[in-house]
Amino acid sequence: MRYELLRSVVGELAALLPGMLVKRVFQGAQGINIILHRPKKDLILLISPDRKMPRLHLLRKKPQALLSPHAMVLYLRSHLTGALVRGIAIVNNDRVVELLLASRDGDFRLMVELTGSTANLVLIDEASVIKSVYFPVPPTDAHKRSLFAGLRYVLPTARDLQPVEALSQDERASASLDGPPASREDSAENRAAEAFFDESFSNGQLETHRKDLLRTLAKHVARTMRRVEALSKSLAVSDRAEEFRKTGDLILANLAGLERGQEQATLADYDGTVTVVRLDPRCSPSKNAEQYFKKYKKAKSGVAILSARLSRAAEETAALRRMQAAVESAPDSSALVRLQSEMDAQGF
């Protein structure tokens, strides 16, 4: 989340949230949702440590809760339900937000690190001891900042670094309970952030859907190409039908000069052409001729079947290629849904 956008969002939240109570904590499709309550007013705060799209802002509509929430969501639900929001502010002039909470179990700080590929969510107590973390980092990797329950929380390296135990006076003032009450209309920056991320989320879903369909089509293309290759090889063997028949005739015409146990023989055709013929030494000369005639019949009957199969495989490959091009150029989700329906109908 861009720092400038985050600063605007948190500036509004600092006027809206203090004095509200945590009514419910649940996980939705886009992140952790905290419903905050004061008389005649409920707000839905979305906190998402998703490293592809980390964000924090209000939602206008309550999302559907997932049936299997993250373990940290269960911890927050257990310890923060009913907690009083004391304030919210940006820490260290960076993309780290501190949400101050007073609950029956003591005071907590929910550290929302919206730092791109290292985004995380950490709940700490008054002594900065980590109570729960969304993406744990055990103290076994010396090259990473450890984030694990029971360890002392340390802020990520940032500009204008200050101790984690305290906010600046300006930040404390912005988070004060003594500020003027804010109305729903005062959340324009949060609404703009929600619209921006909704569009980004939709675009992300579109590209994920597109990649999934292309991945499926690529598997089918590879499969049909293998089938085309196998059929082409079989057809090449079938094209030798006349060769097999001719070899069988040659063996019959030269039975007097052949005997069991030969692996090959040089035989002369009626026109004087000399051909080296491979023989099965376990079989008699007449049995060898019979085997070549069987190969001839099998190859002869298989040509039409193989040609038809090869034609169908080639048509299927062409259809898959056209579908790939359509998926790659689909402009929106509805177009992808239509194409997926076509793929289903065609057995892809």
Secondary structure, 3 states (H helix, E strand, C coil): CCHHHHHHHHHHHHHHCCCCEEEEEEEECCEEEEEEEECCEEEEEEEECCCCCCEEEEECCCCCCCCCCCHHHHHHHHHHCCCEEEEEEEECCCCEEEEEEEECCEEEEEEEECCHHHCEEEEEECCCEEEEECCCECCCCCCCCCECCCCECCCCCCCCCCCCCCCCHHHHHHCCCCCCCCCHHHCHHHHHHHHHHHHHHHHHHHHHHHHHHHHHHHHHHHHHHHHHHHHHHHHHHHCCHHHHHHHHHHHHHCHHHCCCCCCEEEEECCCCCEEEEECCCCCCHHHHHHHHHHHHHHHHHHHHHHHHHHHHHHHHHHHHHHHHHHHHHCCCHHHHHHHHHHHHHCCC
